[in-house]
Structures are given as structure tokens and as C-alpha cells.
Amino acid sequence: MRHIGALQVVVTADREPTAAELDAIELESPLILAEIELLDAQIKAMDRPANEVDTRRIRRARNRVLTARRDLANRTAGASMPGGAA
């Protein structure tokens, strides 16, 4: 029988993120912040009856998430096609 204890050291080893991982986080940070804003708006709306202000806040936050996703997809698609091919 094989023990998995030896394998966990590799998975849980303390290490700093690589430059590529930090770049990926920085690239995705607008989307992450937009998703946090949407979650905050949804949480605020849970504690009270639905009203027009909460509805608008959630709708705007959803639109910001969609915009951030679109921008991220366009940036990553452009980065994966070297030579400017469209």
C-alpha cells in the first residue's frame, strides 16, 4: 500500500508565487474586484425587502462583471495570437 503523506509535501510546500502567477493575478484583478462588488451588492440586498436601489446596484455590478470578463477574454485572446493575426 502506498502512503500519500510523502506526496503532500510537494502540494503543500510553502513557496512564493512565481512571476507568471503574479502576472496572471494582476491581469485578472479587474474581474476579481467586479465579482467582489457584485457579491457585496447581493449580500446587502439579502437583509431587506427588494427595492429599486438594490436592483439597480446589482444590475450595474453584473454589467461590470460582464465588461471585465469581456475585456479579459479580449486581452488573453490577443496575447495568444502572436504576429497580430486576427
Residue frames as qw, qx, qy, qz and C-alpha x, y, z in Angstrom:
[[0.000, 0.890, 0.457, 0.000, 0.00, 0.00, 0.00],
 [0.434, 0.367, 0.005, 0.823, 1.33, 3.41, -0.97],
 [0.260, -0.659, -0.443, 0.550, 1.25, 6.26, 1.53],
 [0.289, 0.796, 0.298, 0.441, 0.18, 9.69, 0.31],
 [0.452, -0.832, -0.079, 0.312, 1.93, 11.52, 3.15],
 [0.551, -0.263, 0.348, 0.712, 5.08, 11.87, 1.08],
 [0.286, 0.499, 0.540, 0.614, 3.12, 13.39, -1.80],
 [0.172, -0.905, -0.388, 0.004, 1.51, 16.07, 0.37],
 [0.486, -0.562, 0.081, 0.665, 4.84, 17.75, 0.99],
 [0.316, 0.119, 0.503, 0.796, 5.05, 18.70, -2.68],
 [0.058, -0.684, -0.592, -0.422, 1.48, 20.00, -2.78],
 [0.383, -0.881, -0.278, -0.021, 1.52, 21.95, 0.49],
 [0.659, -0.100, -0.080, 0.741, 5.11, 23.15, 0.43],
 [0.062, -0.894, -0.174, 0.408, 5.44, 26.81, 1.34],
 [0.524, 0.094, 0.385, 0.754, 6.57, 28.75, -1.67],
 [0.110, 0.550, 0.044, -0.827, 6.20, 32.20, -3.12],
 [0.678, 0.624, 0.365, -0.135, 4.12, 32.70, -6.27],
 [0.603, 0.046, 0.410, 0.683, 6.09, 32.82, -9.48],
 [0.013, 0.338, -0.148, -0.929, 6.27, 35.90, -11.65],
 [0.208, -0.152, -0.744, -0.617, 3.89, 34.27, -14.14],
 [0.267, -0.539, -0.790, 0.118, 1.35, 33.57, -11.39],
 [0.143, -0.552, -0.282, 0.772, 1.57, 37.16, -10.16],
 [0.076, 0.159, -0.435, -0.883, 1.10, 38.44, -13.70],
 [0.239, -0.342, -0.834, -0.360, -1.98, 36.25, -14.12],
 [0.233, -0.607, -0.632, 0.422, -3.44, 37.58, -10.88],
 [0.071, -0.450, 0.005, 0.890, -2.76, 41.15, -11.94],
 [0.130, -0.037, -0.655, -0.743, -4.38, 40.51, -15.32],
 [0.335, -0.453, -0.799, -0.212, -7.49, 39.06, -13.65],
 [0.188, -0.253, -0.546, 0.777, -7.72, 41.63, -10.83],
 [0.306, 0.008, -0.098, -0.947, -10.37, 43.86, -12.52],
 [0.618, -0.185, -0.638, -0.422, -12.62, 40.82, -12.89],
 [0.476, -0.225, -0.744, 0.411, -11.98, 39.72, -9.32],
 [0.019, -0.147, -0.339, 0.929, -12.84, 43.18, -7.99],
 [0.458, -0.061, -0.321, -0.827, -16.00, 43.34, -10.11],
 [0.618, -0.224, -0.739, -0.147, -17.11, 39.95, -8.80],
 [0.317, -0.214, -0.637, 0.669, -16.48, 41.08, -5.22],
 [0.195, 0.058, 0.065, -0.977, -18.58, 44.19, -5.85],
 [0.580, -0.144, -0.549, -0.584, -21.41, 42.04, -7.23],
 [0.554, -0.236, -0.769, 0.213, -21.25, 39.75, -4.23],
 [0.126, -0.151, -0.446, 0.873, -21.35, 42.74, -1.86],
 [0.386, -0.026, -0.174, -0.906, -24.43, 44.12, -3.64],
 [0.636, -0.186, -0.676, -0.323, -26.17, 40.76, -3.44],
 [0.436, -0.212, -0.718, 0.499, -25.38, 40.40, 0.27],
 [0.070, 0.076, 0.248, -0.963, -26.71, 43.88, 1.01],
 [0.519, -0.071, -0.358, -0.773, -29.95, 43.06, -0.80],
 [0.514, -0.148, -0.845, -0.009, -30.48, 39.85, 1.19],
 [0.208, -0.175, -0.672, 0.689, -31.10, 41.59, 4.51],
 [0.264, 0.389, 0.307, -0.828, -34.13, 43.62, 3.45],
 [0.614, 0.565, 0.534, -0.135, -37.05, 43.56, 1.05],
 [0.530, 0.228, 0.447, 0.684, -36.18, 44.18, -2.58],
 [0.101, 0.855, 0.204, -0.466, -36.17, 47.82, -3.62],
 [0.612, 0.785, 0.058, 0.077, -35.26, 49.78, -6.73],
 [0.045, -0.880, 0.472, -0.020, -31.88, 50.94, -5.42],
 [0.609, -0.349, 0.711, 0.044, -30.71, 47.41, -4.66],
 [0.786, 0.445, 0.428, 0.033, -31.99, 46.20, -8.01],
 [0.423, 0.893, -0.139, 0.065, -30.03, 48.91, -9.84],
 [0.289, -0.753, 0.592, -0.010, -26.92, 48.27, -7.74],
 [0.734, -0.090, 0.670, 0.067, -26.97, 44.55, -8.58],
 [0.708, 0.651, 0.270, 0.057, -27.68, 45.20, -12.27],
 [0.210, 0.925, -0.314, 0.039, -24.76, 47.64, -12.52],
 [0.461, -0.570, 0.680, 0.014, -22.46, 45.24, -10.69],
 [0.804, 0.200, 0.556, 0.064, -23.45, 42.42, -13.09],
 [0.566, 0.820, 0.041, 0.067, -22.73, 44.69, -16.04],
 [0.076, -0.854, 0.514, -0.015, -19.29, 45.49, -14.60],
 [0.675, -0.256, 0.691, 0.049, -18.57, 41.76, -14.23],
 [0.767, 0.499, 0.395, 0.079, -19.60, 41.13, -17.84],
 [0.322, 0.927, -0.185, 0.049, -17.46, 44.03, -19.04],
 [0.324, -0.706, 0.630, 0.006, -14.47, 42.79, -17.06],
 [0.774, 0.015, 0.630, 0.064, -14.93, 39.26, -18.44],
 [0.662, 0.723, 0.185, 0.071, -15.14, 40.59, -21.99],
 [0.102, 0.924, -0.367, 0.040, -12.03, 42.73, -21.52],
 [0.533, -0.495, 0.686, 0.028, -10.11, 39.83, -20.01],
 [0.803, 0.272, 0.525, 0.077, -11.14, 37.50, -22.83],
 [0.522, 0.849, 0.005, 0.080, -10.11, 40.08, -25.43],
 [0.119, -0.849, 0.514, -0.021, -6.74, 40.65, -23.74],
 [0.627, -0.307, 0.715, 0.048, -5.95, 36.96, -23.39],
 [0.776, 0.490, 0.393, 0.054, -7.13, 36.19, -26.94],
 [0.374, 0.910, -0.171, 0.061, -4.90, 38.93, -28.32],
 [0.308, -0.728, 0.613, -0.017, -1.95, 37.74, -26.26],
 [0.751, -0.089, 0.654, 0.040, -2.24, 34.15, -27.52],
 [0.724, 0.602, 0.298, 0.157, -2.06, 35.13, -31.20],
 [0.435, -0.545, 0.263, 0.666, 1.47, 36.28, -31.97],
 [0.325, 0.071, 0.578, 0.745, 2.11, 38.34, -35.07],
 [0.259, 0.284, 0.099, -0.918, -1.11, 40.34, -34.85],
 [0.174, -0.162, -0.854, -0.462, -3.23, 37.73, -36.62],
 [0.436, -0.043, 0.271, -0.857, -6.93, 38.36, -36.14]]
